[in-house]
Amino acid sequence: MNYHTRKWVKPEDLNPNQSLFGGRLLQWIDEEAALYAVIQLENKKVVTKFISEINFVSSAKQGDIIEIGIEVAKFGSTSLTLACEVRNKMTHQTIITVDKIVMVNLDENGNPAPHGKTQVEFVIDRLKLKENL
Ligand SMILES: CC(=O)SCCNC(=O)CCNC(=O)[C@H](O)C(C)(C)COP(=O)(O)OP(=O)(O)OC[C@H]1O[C@@H](n2cnc3c(N)ncnc32)[C@H](O)[C@@H]1OP(=O)(O)O
């Protein structure tokens, strides 16, 4: 699991009970999954198709720093399935786990299109490859 993104829990992220609002957390996760898929698939037209069971394990409070982890569960033909864990940056206590987030690669008409990817790639390697061409 790679933890790329950190968030600082602010007053506007809280629910009326003063803990991190679940909807805000899901918004952050969806955006992180979309960014991850756009970068991996090298296509800005990627949508969230399916999100599996979500387990809210523990809460976060104002001032906490949390980090969002994503890893690839499966490369499909038009889809990319991701797994996600969000944890407290300082204690590593799990806040939420999402087993499956299915992102779908679209063509210019908004239809699913094969992405041709089979393994995780790193931008730095792609740049090196381009330099050597
Ligand atoms: C980041 C964002 O904010 S995106 C905004 C929110 N998301 C959206 O608006 C998406 C709206 N949905 C859609 O436009 C359509 O459902 C589409 C274009 C994504 C998919 O259309 P479908 O007719 O379901 O496409 P299709 O049946 O070909 O499936 C596409 C892929 O999704 C997978 N898939 C479809 N339904 C599911 C499901 N319920 N669970 C898991 N995977 C699924 C398929 O297995 C396929 O993957 P594969 O090619 O790797 O085998």
The ligand as a MOL file (V3000), in Angstrom:
LIG
                    3D

  0  0  0     0  0            999 V3000
M  V30 BEGIN CTAB
M  V30 COUNTS 51 53 0 0 0
M  V30 BEGIN ATOM
M  V30 1 C -14.2370 10.0120 -10.1790 0
M  V30 2 C -15.6860 10.3650 -10.4130 0
M  V30 3 O -16.2040 11.2310 -9.8000 0
M  V30 4 S -16.5570 9.5230 -11.6310 0
M  V30 5 C -18.2820 9.9740 -11.4010 0
M  V30 6 C -19.1090 8.8520 -10.8930 0
M  V30 7 N -19.1600 7.7470 -11.8180 0
M  V30 8 C -19.9150 7.7650 -12.9460 0
M  V30 9 O -20.5700 8.7500 -13.2550 0
M  V30 10 C -19.9370 6.5190 -13.7760 0
M  V30 11 C -21.3370 6.2700 -14.3680 0
M  V30 12 N -21.4030 4.9760 -15.0230 0
M  V30 13 C -21.1650 4.8240 -16.3530 0
M  V30 14 O -20.9650 5.7920 -17.0890 0
M  V30 15 C -21.1810 3.4300 -16.9120 0
M  V30 16 O -21.7010 2.5450 -15.9240 0
M  V30 17 C -19.7490 2.9660 -17.3240 0
M  V30 18 C -19.4160 3.6180 -18.6590 0
M  V30 19 C -18.6880 3.3160 -16.2890 0
M  V30 20 C -19.6450 1.4390 -17.4450 0
M  V30 21 O -20.6410 0.9840 -18.2720 0
M  V30 22 P -20.9730 -0.5980 -18.2970 0
M  V30 23 O -22.0370 -0.7800 -19.2980 0
M  V30 24 O -21.1810 -1.1310 -16.9240 0
M  V30 25 O -19.6290 -1.1760 -18.8680 0
M  V30 26 P -19.1500 -2.6650 -18.9040 0
M  V30 27 O -20.2300 -3.6440 -18.5720 0
M  V30 28 O -18.4220 -2.8040 -20.2210 0
M  V30 29 O -18.0870 -2.7420 -17.7110 0
M  V30 30 C -16.9110 -1.9800 -17.7430 0
M  V30 31 C -15.9560 -2.5340 -16.7210 0
M  V30 32 O -16.5040 -2.3200 -15.4240 0
M  V30 33 C -16.6210 -3.5620 -14.7220 0
M  V30 34 N -17.8550 -3.5150 -13.9560 0
M  V30 35 C -19.0730 -3.1790 -14.4250 0
M  V30 36 N -19.9680 -3.2480 -13.4120 0
M  V30 37 C -19.2910 -3.6390 -12.3070 0
M  V30 38 C -19.6690 -3.8900 -10.9520 0
M  V30 39 N -20.9280 -3.7690 -10.5480 0
M  V30 40 N -18.7070 -4.2720 -10.0980 0
M  V30 41 C -17.4220 -4.4080 -10.4780 0
M  V30 42 N -17.0080 -4.1760 -11.7500 0
M  V30 43 C -17.9390 -3.8070 -12.6560 0
M  V30 44 C -16.6780 -4.6340 -15.8050 0
M  V30 45 O -16.2300 -5.8980 -15.3110 0
M  V30 46 C -15.7440 -4.0550 -16.8450 0
M  V30 47 O -14.4050 -4.2860 -16.4850 0
M  V30 48 P -13.3620 -5.1100 -17.4420 0
M  V30 49 O -13.4780 -4.5400 -18.8330 0
M  V30 50 O -12.0080 -4.8260 -16.8590 0
M  V30 51 O -13.7630 -6.5420 -17.3610 0
M  V30 END ATOM
M  V30 BEGIN BOND
M  V30 1 1 1 2
M  V30 2 2 2 3
M  V30 3 1 2 4
M  V30 4 1 4 5
M  V30 5 1 5 6
M  V30 6 1 6 7
M  V30 7 1 7 8
M  V30 8 2 8 9
M  V30 9 1 8 10
M  V30 10 1 10 11
M  V30 11 1 11 12
M  V30 12 1 12 13
M  V30 13 2 13 14
M  V30 14 1 13 15
M  V30 15 1 15 16
M  V30 16 1 15 17
M  V30 17 1 17 18
M  V30 18 1 17 19
M  V30 19 1 17 20
M  V30 20 1 20 21
M  V30 21 1 21 22
M  V30 22 2 22 23
M  V30 23 1 22 24
M  V30 24 1 22 25
M  V30 25 1 25 26
M  V30 26 2 26 27
M  V30 27 1 26 28
M  V30 28 1 26 29
M  V30 29 1 29 30
M  V30 30 1 30 31
M  V30 31 1 31 32
M  V30 32 1 31 46
M  V30 33 1 32 33
M  V30 34 1 33 34
M  V30 35 1 33 44
M  V30 36 1 34 35
M  V30 37 1 34 43
M  V30 38 2 35 36
M  V30 39 1 36 37
M  V30 40 1 37 38
M  V30 41 2 37 43
M  V30 42 1 38 39
M  V30 43 2 38 40
M  V30 44 1 40 41
M  V30 45 2 41 42
M  V30 46 1 42 43
M  V30 47 1 44 45
M  V30 48 1 44 46
M  V30 49 1 46 47
M  V30 50 1 47 48
M  V30 51 2 48 49
M  V30 52 1 48 50
M  V30 53 1 48 51
M  V30 END BOND
M  V30 END CTAB
M  END
